[in-house]
Amino acid sequence: MDWDVVIVEIGGTVGALSRCRFWKPHRQMRLNSAQKSLNFVHVTGTVVPLTSTAAGEQKTKPTQHSVKRDVGIGIQPDILLCRSDRHIPSELKRKIALFCNVAEAA
């Protein structure tokens, strides 16, 4: 099987105007390729944090908001990589998947 793989990282803050010239061509790549041959992977800029309350809950809002910014510029991630210093429970994974419009297994 012959594979062509290209990995492109677009770093920085989504709101930075200097990055706009990089997002548009990548968004358009999806339109110009077969859906199954291109995947967007979103790495959360912040960890899934714990609250400072006694409950010590992990919060999903930072991830939801960063994905929302990507979607706002036309890039819907297929896979999410969420950084955390502890295990992310299945219920939080389901919540993140639901609110970010990504398959739970992704």
Chimera marker file (.cmm) of the C-alpha trace (Angstrom):
<marker_set name="trace">
<marker id="1" x="0.000" y="0.000" z="0.000" r="1" g="1" b="0" radius="0.5"/>
<marker id="2" x="1.352" y="3.407" z="-0.954" r="1" g="1" b="0" radius="0.5"/>
<marker id="3" x="0.826" y="6.158" z="1.637" r="1" g="1" b="0" radius="0.5"/>
<marker id="4" x="1.392" y="9.877" z="1.324" r="1" g="1" b="0" radius="0.5"/>
<marker id="5" x="1.460" y="11.499" z="4.741" r="1" g="1" b="0" radius="0.5"/>
<marker id="6" x="1.867" y="15.158" z="5.472" r="1" g="1" b="0" radius="0.5"/>
<marker id="7" x="1.808" y="16.491" z="9.015" r="1" g="1" b="0" radius="0.5"/>
<marker id="8" x="1.365" y="20.221" z="9.406" r="1" g="1" b="0" radius="0.5"/>
<marker id="9" x="1.326" y="21.990" z="12.737" r="1" g="1" b="0" radius="0.5"/>
<marker id="10" x="-0.260" y="25.399" z="13.039" r="1" g="1" b="0" radius="0.5"/>
<marker id="11" x="0.751" y="26.789" z="16.384" r="1" g="1" b="0" radius="0.5"/>
<marker id="12" x="-0.077" y="29.918" z="18.248" r="1" g="1" b="0" radius="0.5"/>
<marker id="13" x="-3.226" y="31.629" z="19.287" r="1" g="1" b="0" radius="0.5"/>
<marker id="14" x="-6.203" y="31.167" z="16.993" r="1" g="1" b="0" radius="0.5"/>
<marker id="15" x="-7.157" y="34.815" z="17.442" r="1" g="1" b="0" radius="0.5"/>
<marker id="16" x="-3.813" y="36.140" z="16.198" r="1" g="1" b="0" radius="0.5"/>
<marker id="17" x="-4.359" y="37.791" z="12.829" r="1" g="1" b="0" radius="0.5"/>
<marker id="18" x="-0.828" y="36.931" z="11.686" r="1" g="1" b="0" radius="0.5"/>
<marker id="19" x="-1.834" y="33.244" z="11.610" r="1" g="1" b="0" radius="0.5"/>
<marker id="20" x="-4.847" y="33.745" z="9.283" r="1" g="1" b="0" radius="0.5"/>
<marker id="21" x="-2.807" y="33.138" z="6.146" r="1" g="1" b="0" radius="0.5"/>
<marker id="22" x="-2.066" y="29.610" z="7.415" r="1" g="1" b="0" radius="0.5"/>
<marker id="23" x="-5.620" y="28.615" z="8.366" r="1" g="1" b="0" radius="0.5"/>
<marker id="24" x="-7.336" y="29.397" z="5.088" r="1" g="1" b="0" radius="0.5"/>
<marker id="25" x="-5.290" y="27.010" z="2.895" r="1" g="1" b="0" radius="0.5"/>
<marker id="26" x="-5.651" y="24.201" z="5.441" r="1" g="1" b="0" radius="0.5"/>
<marker id="27" x="-9.392" y="24.732" z="5.637" r="1" g="1" b="0" radius="0.5"/>
<marker id="28" x="-9.534" y="24.611" z="1.850" r="1" g="1" b="0" radius="0.5"/>
<marker id="29" x="-7.477" y="21.396" z="1.771" r="1" g="1" b="0" radius="0.5"/>
<marker id="30" x="-10.501" y="19.549" z="3.146" r="1" g="1" b="0" radius="0.5"/>
<marker id="31" x="-12.638" y="20.837" z="0.275" r="1" g="1" b="0" radius="0.5"/>
<marker id="32" x="-10.056" y="19.721" z="-2.288" r="1" g="1" b="0" radius="0.5"/>
<marker id="33" x="-9.471" y="16.221" z="-0.921" r="1" g="1" b="0" radius="0.5"/>
<marker id="34" x="-11.521" y="13.171" z="-0.135" r="1" g="1" b="0" radius="0.5"/>
<marker id="35" x="-12.878" y="13.466" z="3.425" r="1" g="1" b="0" radius="0.5"/>
<marker id="36" x="-11.222" y="10.239" z="4.543" r="1" g="1" b="0" radius="0.5"/>
<marker id="37" x="-7.786" y="11.273" z="3.324" r="1" g="1" b="0" radius="0.5"/>
<marker id="38" x="-7.473" y="14.361" z="5.536" r="1" g="1" b="0" radius="0.5"/>
<marker id="39" x="-7.816" y="14.591" z="9.304" r="1" g="1" b="0" radius="0.5"/>
<marker id="40" x="-7.511" y="17.591" z="11.575" r="1" g="1" b="0" radius="0.5"/>
<marker id="41" x="-6.090" y="16.926" z="15.037" r="1" g="1" b="0" radius="0.5"/>
<marker id="42" x="-6.697" y="19.571" z="17.694" r="1" g="1" b="0" radius="0.5"/>
<marker id="43" x="-4.340" y="19.644" z="20.677" r="1" g="1" b="0" radius="0.5"/>
<marker id="44" x="-5.808" y="21.569" z="23.564" r="1" g="1" b="0" radius="0.5"/>
<marker id="45" x="-3.677" y="24.568" z="24.452" r="1" g="1" b="0" radius="0.5"/>
<marker id="46" x="-4.440" y="24.130" z="28.119" r="1" g="1" b="0" radius="0.5"/>
<marker id="47" x="-4.752" y="21.014" z="30.186" r="1" g="1" b="0" radius="0.5"/>
<marker id="48" x="-8.148" y="19.780" z="31.267" r="1" g="1" b="0" radius="0.5"/>
<marker id="49" x="-7.814" y="21.726" z="34.527" r="1" g="1" b="0" radius="0.5"/>
<marker id="50" x="-8.983" y="20.977" z="38.015" r="1" g="1" b="0" radius="0.5"/>
<marker id="51" x="-11.007" y="23.551" z="39.899" r="1" g="1" b="0" radius="0.5"/>
<marker id="52" x="-9.529" y="24.972" z="43.053" r="1" g="1" b="0" radius="0.5"/>
<marker id="53" x="-12.590" y="23.917" z="45.045" r="1" g="1" b="0" radius="0.5"/>
<marker id="54" x="-12.614" y="20.997" z="47.422" r="1" g="1" b="0" radius="0.5"/>
<marker id="55" x="-14.425" y="18.943" z="44.783" r="1" g="1" b="0" radius="0.5"/>
<marker id="56" x="-11.357" y="19.058" z="42.519" r="1" g="1" b="0" radius="0.5"/>
<marker id="57" x="-13.439" y="18.690" z="39.349" r="1" g="1" b="0" radius="0.5"/>
<marker id="58" x="-11.901" y="18.639" z="35.895" r="1" g="1" b="0" radius="0.5"/>
<marker id="59" x="-13.345" y="21.303" z="33.599" r="1" g="1" b="0" radius="0.5"/>
<marker id="60" x="-14.004" y="20.913" z="29.884" r="1" g="1" b="0" radius="0.5"/>
<marker id="61" x="-14.764" y="24.543" z="28.963" r="1" g="1" b="0" radius="0.5"/>
<marker id="62" x="-11.187" y="25.479" z="27.907" r="1" g="1" b="0" radius="0.5"/>
<marker id="63" x="-11.194" y="22.602" z="25.405" r="1" g="1" b="0" radius="0.5"/>
<marker id="64" x="-14.700" y="23.439" z="24.195" r="1" g="1" b="0" radius="0.5"/>
<marker id="65" x="-13.777" y="27.088" z="23.653" r="1" g="1" b="0" radius="0.5"/>
<marker id="66" x="-10.552" y="26.348" z="21.764" r="1" g="1" b="0" radius="0.5"/>
<marker id="67" x="-12.360" y="23.903" z="19.442" r="1" g="1" b="0" radius="0.5"/>
<marker id="68" x="-15.122" y="26.475" z="18.951" r="1" g="1" b="0" radius="0.5"/>
<marker id="69" x="-12.525" y="28.982" z="17.725" r="1" g="1" b="0" radius="0.5"/>
<marker id="70" x="-11.208" y="26.448" z="15.197" r="1" g="1" b="0" radius="0.5"/>
<marker id="71" x="-14.717" y="25.693" z="13.980" r="1" g="1" b="0" radius="0.5"/>
<marker id="72" x="-15.339" y="29.437" z="13.707" r="1" g="1" b="0" radius="0.5"/>
<marker id="73" x="-12.580" y="29.706" z="11.108" r="1" g="1" b="0" radius="0.5"/>
<marker id="74" x="-13.834" y="26.631" z="9.277" r="1" g="1" b="0" radius="0.5"/>
<marker id="75" x="-11.651" y="23.842" z="10.683" r="1" g="1" b="0" radius="0.5"/>
<marker id="76" x="-13.640" y="21.046" z="12.355" r="1" g="1" b="0" radius="0.5"/>
<marker id="77" x="-11.243" y="18.717" z="14.170" r="1" g="1" b="0" radius="0.5"/>
<marker id="78" x="-11.605" y="14.979" z="13.686" r="1" g="1" b="0" radius="0.5"/>
<marker id="79" x="-9.448" y="14.051" z="16.687" r="1" g="1" b="0" radius="0.5"/>
<marker id="80" x="-8.876" y="15.821" z="20.005" r="1" g="1" b="0" radius="0.5"/>
<marker id="81" x="-5.754" y="15.446" z="22.113" r="1" g="1" b="0" radius="0.5"/>
<marker id="82" x="-6.544" y="16.744" z="25.602" r="1" g="1" b="0" radius="0.5"/>
<marker id="83" x="-3.651" y="17.265" z="27.981" r="1" g="1" b="0" radius="0.5"/>
<marker id="84" x="-4.212" y="16.501" z="31.650" r="1" g="1" b="0" radius="0.5"/>
<marker id="85" x="-2.067" y="15.619" z="34.628" r="1" g="1" b="0" radius="0.5"/>
<marker id="86" x="-4.484" y="12.828" z="35.575" r="1" g="1" b="0" radius="0.5"/>
<marker id="87" x="-6.849" y="10.350" z="33.944" r="1" g="1" b="0" radius="0.5"/>
<marker id="88" x="-9.825" y="11.927" z="32.167" r="1" g="1" b="0" radius="0.5"/>
<marker id="89" x="-12.970" y="9.987" z="33.135" r="1" g="1" b="0" radius="0.5"/>
<marker id="90" x="-15.227" y="8.543" z="30.432" r="1" g="1" b="0" radius="0.5"/>
<marker id="91" x="-18.068" y="10.908" z="31.358" r="1" g="1" b="0" radius="0.5"/>
<marker id="92" x="-15.840" y="13.930" z="30.652" r="1" g="1" b="0" radius="0.5"/>
<marker id="93" x="-14.658" y="12.404" z="27.380" r="1" g="1" b="0" radius="0.5"/>
<marker id="94" x="-18.309" y="11.966" z="26.369" r="1" g="1" b="0" radius="0.5"/>
<marker id="95" x="-19.060" y="15.576" z="27.313" r="1" g="1" b="0" radius="0.5"/>
<marker id="96" x="-16.083" y="16.924" z="25.357" r="1" g="1" b="0" radius="0.5"/>
<marker id="97" x="-17.017" y="14.796" z="22.330" r="1" g="1" b="0" radius="0.5"/>
<marker id="98" x="-20.636" y="15.952" z="22.450" r="1" g="1" b="0" radius="0.5"/>
<marker id="99" x="-19.892" y="19.655" z="22.754" r="1" g="1" b="0" radius="0.5"/>
<marker id="100" x="-17.007" y="19.589" z="20.247" r="1" g="1" b="0" radius="0.5"/>
<marker id="101" x="-18.892" y="17.517" z="17.649" r="1" g="1" b="0" radius="0.5"/>
<marker id="102" x="-16.210" y="14.808" z="17.582" r="1" g="1" b="0" radius="0.5"/>
<marker id="103" x="-16.691" y="11.063" z="17.848" r="1" g="1" b="0" radius="0.5"/>
<marker id="104" x="-16.186" y="9.881" z="21.425" r="1" g="1" b="0" radius="0.5"/>
<marker id="105" x="-13.507" y="7.389" z="20.355" r="1" g="1" b="0" radius="0.5"/>
<marker id="106" x="-11.583" y="10.252" z="18.739" r="1" g="1" b="0" radius="0.5"/>
<link id1="1" id2="2" r="1" g="1" b="0" radius="0.2"/>
<link id1="2" id2="3" r="1" g="1" b="0" radius="0.2"/>
<link id1="3" id2="4" r="1" g="1" b="0" radius="0.2"/>
<link id1="4" id2="5" r="1" g="1" b="0" radius="0.2"/>
<link id1="5" id2="6" r="1" g="1" b="0" radius="0.2"/>
<link id1="6" id2="7" r="1" g="1" b="0" radius="0.2"/>
<link id1="7" id2="8" r="1" g="1" b="0" radius="0.2"/>
<link id1="8" id2="9" r="1" g="1" b="0" radius="0.2"/>
<link id1="9" id2="10" r="1" g="1" b="0" radius="0.2"/>
<link id1="10" id2="11" r="1" g="1" b="0" radius="0.2"/>
<link id1="11" id2="12" r="1" g="1" b="0" radius="0.2"/>
<link id1="12" id2="13" r="1" g="1" b="0" radius="0.2"/>
<link id1="13" id2="14" r="1" g="1" b="0" radius="0.2"/>
<link id1="14" id2="15" r="1" g="1" b="0" radius="0.2"/>
<link id1="15" id2="16" r="1" g="1" b="0" radius="0.2"/>
<link id1="16" id2="17" r="1" g="1" b="0" radius="0.2"/>
<link id1="17" id2="18" r="1" g="1" b="0" radius="0.2"/>
<link id1="18" id2="19" r="1" g="1" b="0" radius="0.2"/>
<link id1="19" id2="20" r="1" g="1" b="0" radius="0.2"/>
<link id1="20" id2="21" r="1" g="1" b="0" radius="0.2"/>
<link id1="21" id2="22" r="1" g="1" b="0" radius="0.2"/>
<link id1="22" id2="23" r="1" g="1" b="0" radius="0.2"/>
<link id1="23" id2="24" r="1" g="1" b="0" radius="0.2"/>
<link id1="24" id2="25" r="1" g="1" b="0" radius="0.2"/>
<link id1="25" id2="26" r="1" g="1" b="0" radius="0.2"/>
<link id1="26" id2="27" r="1" g="1" b="0" radius="0.2"/>
<link id1="27" id2="28" r="1" g="1" b="0" radius="0.2"/>
<link id1="28" id2="29" r="1" g="1" b="0" radius="0.2"/>
<link id1="29" id2="30" r="1" g="1" b="0" radius="0.2"/>
<link id1="30" id2="31" r="1" g="1" b="0" radius="0.2"/>
<link id1="31" id2="32" r="1" g="1" b="0" radius="0.2"/>
<link id1="32" id2="33" r="1" g="1" b="0" radius="0.2"/>
<link id1="33" id2="34" r="1" g="1" b="0" radius="0.2"/>
<link id1="34" id2="35" r="1" g="1" b="0" radius="0.2"/>
<link id1="35" id2="36" r="1" g="1" b="0" radius="0.2"/>
<link id1="36" id2="37" r="1" g="1" b="0" radius="0.2"/>
<link id1="37" id2="38" r="1" g="1" b="0" radius="0.2"/>
<link id1="38" id2="39" r="1" g="1" b="0" radius="0.2"/>
<link id1="39" id2="40" r="1" g="1" b="0" radius="0.2"/>
<link id1="40" id2="41" r="1" g="1" b="0" radius="0.2"/>
<link id1="41" id2="42" r="1" g="1" b="0" radius="0.2"/>
<link id1="42" id2="43" r="1" g="1" b="0" radius="0.2"/>
<link id1="43" id2="44" r="1" g="1" b="0" radius="0.2"/>
<link id1="44" id2="45" r="1" g="1" b="0" radius="0.2"/>
<link id1="45" id2="46" r="1" g="1" b="0" radius="0.2"/>
<link id1="46" id2="47" r="1" g="1" b="0" radius="0.2"/>
<link id1="47" id2="48" r="1" g="1" b="0" radius="0.2"/>
<link id1="48" id2="49" r="1" g="1" b="0" radius="0.2"/>
<link id1="49" id2="50" r="1" g="1" b="0" radius="0.2"/>
<link id1="50" id2="51" r="1" g="1" b="0" radius="0.2"/>
<link id1="51" id2="52" r="1" g="1" b="0" radius="0.2"/>
<link id1="52" id2="53" r="1" g="1" b="0" radius="0.2"/>
<link id1="53" id2="54" r="1" g="1" b="0" radius="0.2"/>
<link id1="54" id2="55" r="1" g="1" b="0" radius="0.2"/>
<link id1="55" id2="56" r="1" g="1" b="0" radius="0.2"/>
<link id1="56" id2="57" r="1" g="1" b="0" radius="0.2"/>
<link id1="57" id2="58" r="1" g="1" b="0" radius="0.2"/>
<link id1="58" id2="59" r="1" g="1" b="0" radius="0.2"/>
<link id1="59" id2="60" r="1" g="1" b="0" radius="0.2"/>
<link id1="60" id2="61" r="1" g="1" b="0" radius="0.2"/>
<link id1="61" id2="62" r="1" g="1" b="0" radius="0.2"/>
<link id1="62" id2="63" r="1" g="1" b="0" radius="0.2"/>
<link id1="63" id2="64" r="1" g="1" b="0" radius="0.2"/>
<link id1="64" id2="65" r="1" g="1" b="0" radius="0.2"/>
<link id1="65" id2="66" r="1" g="1" b="0" radius="0.2"/>
<link id1="66" id2="67" r="1" g="1" b="0" radius="0.2"/>
<link id1="67" id2="68" r="1" g="1" b="0" radius="0.2"/>
<link id1="68" id2="69" r="1" g="1" b="0" radius="0.2"/>
<link id1="69" id2="70" r="1" g="1" b="0" radius="0.2"/>
<link id1="70" id2="71" r="1" g="1" b="0" radius="0.2"/>
<link id1="71" id2="72" r="1" g="1" b="0" radius="0.2"/>
<link id1="72" id2="73" r="1" g="1" b="0" radius="0.2"/>
<link id1="73" id2="74" r="1" g="1" b="0" radius="0.2"/>
<link id1="74" id2="75" r="1" g="1" b="0" radius="0.2"/>
<link id1="75" id2="76" r="1" g="1" b="0" radius="0.2"/>
<link id1="76" id2="77" r="1" g="1" b="0" radius="0.2"/>
<link id1="77" id2="78" r="1" g="1" b="0" radius="0.2"/>
<link id1="78" id2="79" r="1" g="1" b="0" radius="0.2"/>
<link id1="79" id2="80" r="1" g="1" b="0" radius="0.2"/>
<link id1="80" id2="81" r="1" g="1" b="0" radius="0.2"/>
<link id1="81" id2="82" r="1" g="1" b="0" radius="0.2"/>
<link id1="82" id2="83" r="1" g="1" b="0" radius="0.2"/>
<link id1="83" id2="84" r="1" g="1" b="0" radius="0.2"/>
<link id1="84" id2="85" r="1" g="1" b="0" radius="0.2"/>
<link id1="85" id2="86" r="1" g="1" b="0" radius="0.2"/>
<link id1="86" id2="87" r="1" g="1" b="0" radius="0.2"/>
<link id1="87" id2="88" r="1" g="1" b="0" radius="0.2"/>
<link id1="88" id2="89" r="1" g="1" b="0" radius="0.2"/>
<link id1="89" id2="90" r="1" g="1" b="0" radius="0.2"/>
<link id1="90" id2="91" r="1" g="1" b="0" radius="0.2"/>
<link id1="91" id2="92" r="1" g="1" b="0" radius="0.2"/>
<link id1="92" id2="93" r="1" g="1" b="0" radius="0.2"/>
<link id1="93" id2="94" r="1" g="1" b="0" radius="0.2"/>
<link id1="94" id2="95" r="1" g="1" b="0" radius="0.2"/>
<link id1="95" id2="96" r="1" g="1" b="0" radius="0.2"/>
<link id1="96" id2="97" r="1" g="1" b="0" radius="0.2"/>
<link id1="97" id2="98" r="1" g="1" b="0" radius="0.2"/>
<link id1="98" id2="99" r="1" g="1" b="0" radius="0.2"/>
<link id1="99" id2="100" r="1" g="1" b="0" radius="0.2"/>
<link id1="100" id2="101" r="1" g="1" b="0" radius="0.2"/>
<link id1="101" id2="102" r="1" g="1" b="0" radius="0.2"/>
<link id1="102" id2="103" r="1" g="1" b="0" radius="0.2"/>
<link id1="103" id2="104" r="1" g="1" b="0" radius="0.2"/>
<link id1="104" id2="105" r="1" g="1" b="0" radius="0.2"/>
<link id1="105" id2="106" r="1" g="1" b="0" radius="0.2"/>
</marker_set>
